[in-house]
Amino acid sequence: MLATYTLPILLSIQPVFANTLQEAVSNTIATNPSVLAAANEREAVRQEISQARAGYLPSVDLAVGTGWERTNNPSTNGSVSRNRDEASIQLRQMLFDGLATPNEVKRHTARTDSRSYGVFSVAENTALDAVLAYHNVLRQQTLVELAQTNLEAHQRTHDQITLRSERGVGRGADMEQSLSRLALAQANLVAEQSNLRDAETAYLRVVGVAPTSLTLPESPVAMIPGSVDEAVNQAINNHPTLKAASSDVESAHAQHATARAPFMPRVDFEVRSRHDHNIDGARGRDKDMQAMLRLRYNLLSGGRDTARRQETAYLINQAAEIRNNTHRQVEESVRLSWNAMENANSQLSYLRQHVEAAEKSRDAYQQQFNLGQRTLLDLLDSENEVFRARIAHTNAQYDQLYSHYRIMNSMGMLLESLNVPAPDTAVAISAQNQN
């Protein structure tokens, strides 16, 4: 058979910027190699449905041959050499194959559905990676600002100590202590700037474009269920990984049904036409045409078909246990995400109090230092305490925000919460047929 094959190429338009979280996730879903690889795998498996459906359609075979033949048989009375030509065409239409074809169509449809849910799962997880990368850039930008503010505060203190020293009212040890803390503040700023560059690099890897003017996204907290049990139930109903495992069970059942086909007869309708020349030493043309109903029934295969049937039964059990394990993993993911959110919620209020208390203490120490009631070391320690408190509070804020998106991902609803459509290949064949 002569045919022309076209290689499908999945292309995506890449925007030149992604300032909002929705834009970043949309660009990630459209361009990330992991998502595109899963989509292409799904499309490849989908072609196996068409291959299985081909069993319903007739097949036509053409055979043509030419060459030389030497024949010695009773009809030739000796050895005869002839130029031999052959030509035949045969059409075969399956009428009954033990239900192998419909079961194979079901099997590959279920496999395609599994890959579709796999695309959805990869898209959800990659979107969560994009959310984390987006938040990390914002987090590090904030930490750089805090480090810059901390450096400026230490610079003001150092300038104050320098002025005192020049007036002869300061101590040399204070100058060295101030200079030491100033150097540490500069080192902290350099470290946070390096962390920001690392976060921007990770963002570029996941999202596909460099971050520019990112804006702080709103939390999807309004979509989070009221209890962890409700979240678990939604995850069981919605999570694509669990749906993929269920589709694998359906595929295994269809494969088990296909394994029954060898125990039943196969019936085909065949039409054959032959046009030969100089066959078996007889000069001249040899033609015939046949139209036949043929039944084929294997009576003994050495136990191969029985063993195949038992094999597919075990594969059903395997797929079912994988689904059960996936169920546990999904529930574990929801509960861990929920614990992370509650932990962040609990810490945040205390860390906010820590910042407020540290700032008040720092301001009081500054006044007391100016009056000579506090040492320089006390003042520098209080400034460093403010810096550390602000860092801890900032990290807790972003941890809390990320935990909300993590819960949505554990329920299989992250893309929905971001109002970002899933790839077309994430839609199951069975869902398309229902629509």
Summary of the structure (lengths in Angstrom):
residues: 435
radius of gyration: 37.0
end to end distance: 36.0
largest distance: 136.4
contacts: 1315
relative contact order: 0.15
helix: 67%
strand: 14%
